[in-house]
Amino acid sequence: MKPRAFDYVRPDTAAEAIDLLAQHGEDARIMAGGQSLMAILNLRMSETKVIIDIGGHEDFKGIKVAGGYLEVGASVTQNELLSWPELAKTAPLLAKAMPWVGHFQTRNRGTVCGSLSHADPSSEIPLSLATLGGEVVLRSKRGERVLAAEEFQTGMLSTAREADEMMVAARFPIAPNLRRAAFREVARRHGDFAILALAAVADDDKSVRLGIGGLADRPVATRIDTTSKAAIAEALGTLAWELEGSDDIHATARYRRDLLRRLGPIVIEEAIACAA
Ligand SMILES: Cc1cc2nc3c(=O)[nH]c(=O)nc-3n(C[C@H](O)[C@H](O)[C@H](O)COP(=O)(O)OP(=O)(O)OC[C@H]3O[C@@H](n4cnc5c(N)ncnc54)[C@H](O)[C@@H]3O)c2cc1C
């Protein structure tokens, strides 16, 4: 299918992009990499009348370390972050999760903030943000607000972003105790969305922070007692039932819960075994 007719605007500055959002509200959408938005438009799942293209915009570029966070600007592509030389040392979980995001070609255009804004429950970047306890920065003409990952993503393809707000940056915590990290996912083919994705951070001697993507309608991060194998198995069993999941064309909820129980101990052990 082809998209409905829309106006295309390429703002010169960040301020102009925010002005356009304020002016058009629900009728407008930011386009970052277009890797998800174009599909949404082609399938006519959106009535968008104005596309505000910030792809590659210099005002939103920038990967910086500040205030205990790795801060990634709105037009930083997934491959730009992956090829940032400090990534593995600064944010090992992201370095392990990012190669699973789509394909080299989609990562060349797809952005980190675009993936967070799109809010697919199986996506690796929202899962990493939730597991690390990160936050996003939203800007509008009314000012700026910072939302924690769990406040931002409210469900499948749904977020707490207001129509006049733009995500200007994502902040991933980088404290030294977050460096023992592991990531695993199961998908039909590498590059497909995950049937189940797991991220683990061994930030404590007696427990691990585990993130689960692809089971609930959003990524879920929780603490797992790691004092014994039995404790891990019990926690994962309880979690599988709590998150429940649902069937879709890719897999049944039962299969996803089973993956959590089987893959969970592996990813947790991997995180614990990492050198700090
Ligand atoms: C073949 C293929 C395979 C893929 N596989 C995966 C995969 O395995 N894992 C995965 O996670 N993703 C996958 N994707 C999706 C890809 O990662 C997208 O890049 C990502 O979901 C959206 O990023 P984008 O920059 O392209 O955003 P866009 O497509 O431009 O935008 C997506 C949505 O976010 C909004 N948006 C974007 N940026 C902002 C912003 N700064 N502020 C406010 N709203 C904003 C847009 O308005 C739109 O609603 C795949 C895509 C393709 C085409």
The ligand as a Tripos MOL2 file, in Angstrom:
@<TRIPOS>MOLECULE
LIG
   53    58     1     0     0
SMALL
NO_CHARGES

@<TRIPOS>ATOM
      1 C1         13.6450   -5.1660    8.3190 C.3       1 LIG1
      2 C2         13.5810   -4.5250    9.6690 C.ar      1 LIG1
      3 C3         13.9610   -5.2510   10.7820 C.ar      1 LIG1
      4 C4         13.9160   -4.6530   12.0490 C.ar      1 LIG1
      5 N1         14.2790   -5.3980   13.1290 N.ar      1 LIG1
      6 C5         14.2730   -4.8230   14.3500 C.ar      1 LIG1
      7 C6         14.6980   -5.5590   15.5070 C.ar      1 LIG1
      8 O1         15.0990   -6.7120   15.4330 O.2       1 LIG1
      9 N2         14.6700   -4.9180   16.6990 N.ar      1 LIG1
     10 C7         14.2320   -3.6160   16.8220 C.ar      1 LIG1
     11 O2         14.2230   -3.0910   17.9310 O.2       1 LIG1
     12 N3         13.8370   -2.9080   15.7640 N.ar      1 LIG1
     13 C8         13.8480   -3.4750   14.5320 C.ar      1 LIG1
     14 N4         13.4450   -2.7440   13.4600 N.ar      1 LIG1
     15 C9         12.9700   -1.3640   13.6660 C.3       1 LIG1
     16 C10        14.1740   -0.3930   13.6230 C.3       1 LIG1
     17 O3         15.0600   -0.6340   14.6790 O.3       1 LIG1
     18 C11        13.7590    1.0760   13.7310 C.3       1 LIG1
     19 O4         14.9250    1.7830   13.4900 O.3       1 LIG1
     20 C12        13.2150    1.5950   15.0240 C.3       1 LIG1
     21 O5         12.1260    0.8520   15.5090 O.3       1 LIG1
     22 C13        12.6850    3.0240   14.8370 C.3       1 LIG1
     23 O6         13.7570    3.8950   14.6820 O.3       1 LIG1
     24 P1         13.7210    5.0150   13.5710 P.3       1 LIG1
     25 O7         14.7990    5.9850   13.9200 O.co2     1 LIG1
     26 O8         13.7580    4.4050   12.2320 O.co2     1 LIG1
     27 O9         12.3220    5.7370   13.8770 O.3       1 LIG1
     28 P2         11.1680    6.1700   12.8910 P.3       1 LIG1
     29 O10        10.7290    5.0160   12.0720 O.co2     1 LIG1
     30 O11        11.5590    7.4130   12.1860 O.co2     1 LIG1
     31 O12        10.0480    6.5290   13.9810 O.3       1 LIG1
     32 C14         9.3970    5.5010   14.7260 C.3       1 LIG1
     33 C15         8.3470    6.1660   15.6310 C.3       1 LIG1
     34 O13         8.9850    6.9330   16.6480 O.3       1 LIG1
     35 C16         8.6510    8.3300   16.5200 C.3       1 LIG1
     36 N5          9.8850    9.0660   16.7690 N.ar      1 LIG1
     37 C17        11.1130    8.8080   16.2370 C.ar      1 LIG1
     38 N6         12.0270    9.6180   16.7910 N.ar      1 LIG1
     39 C18        11.3700   10.4020   17.6710 C.ar      1 LIG1
     40 C19        11.7840   11.4270   18.5650 C.ar      1 LIG1
     41 N7         13.0550   11.8000   18.6590 N.pl3     1 LIG1
     42 N8         10.8440   12.0270   19.3570 N.ar      1 LIG1
     43 C20         9.5470   11.6480   19.2680 C.ar      1 LIG1
     44 N9          9.0910   10.6770   18.4560 N.ar      1 LIG1
     45 C21        10.0050   10.0680   17.6650 C.ar      1 LIG1
     46 C22         8.0990    8.5040   15.1230 C.3       1 LIG1
     47 O14         7.1980    9.5880   15.0480 O.3       1 LIG1
     48 C23         7.4260    7.1620   14.9160 C.3       1 LIG1
     49 O15         6.1840    7.1550   15.5540 O.3       1 LIG1
     50 C24        13.4830   -3.3130   12.1810 C.ar      1 LIG1
     51 C25        13.1110   -2.5640   11.0510 C.ar      1 LIG1
     52 C26        13.1590   -3.1610    9.7980 C.ar      1 LIG1
     53 C27        12.7610   -2.3350    8.6080 C.3       1 LIG1
@<TRIPOS>BOND
     1     1     2 1
     2     2     3 ar
     3     2    52 ar
     4     3     4 ar
     5     4     5 ar
     6     4    50 ar
     7     5     6 ar
     8     6     7 ar
     9     6    13 1
    10     7     8 2
    11     7     9 ar
    12     9    10 ar
    13    10    11 2
    14    10    12 ar
    15    12    13 ar
    16    13    14 ar
    17    14    15 1
    18    14    50 ar
    19    15    16 1
    20    16    17 1
    21    16    18 1
    22    18    19 1
    23    18    20 1
    24    20    21 1
    25    20    22 1
    26    22    23 1
    27    23    24 1
    28    24    25 2
    29    24    26 1
    30    24    27 1
    31    27    28 1
    32    28    29 2
    33    28    30 1
    34    28    31 1
    35    31    32 1
    36    32    33 1
    37    33    34 1
    38    33    48 1
    39    34    35 1
    40    35    36 1
    41    35    46 1
    42    36    37 ar
    43    36    45 ar
    44    37    38 ar
    45    38    39 ar
    46    39    40 ar
    47    39    45 ar
    48    40    41 1
    49    40    42 ar
    50    42    43 ar
    51    43    44 ar
    52    44    45 ar
    53    46    47 1
    54    46    48 1
    55    48    49 1
    56    50    51 ar
    57    51    52 ar
    58    52    53 1
@<TRIPOS>SUBSTRUCTURE
     1 LIG1         1 GROUP 0 **** ****
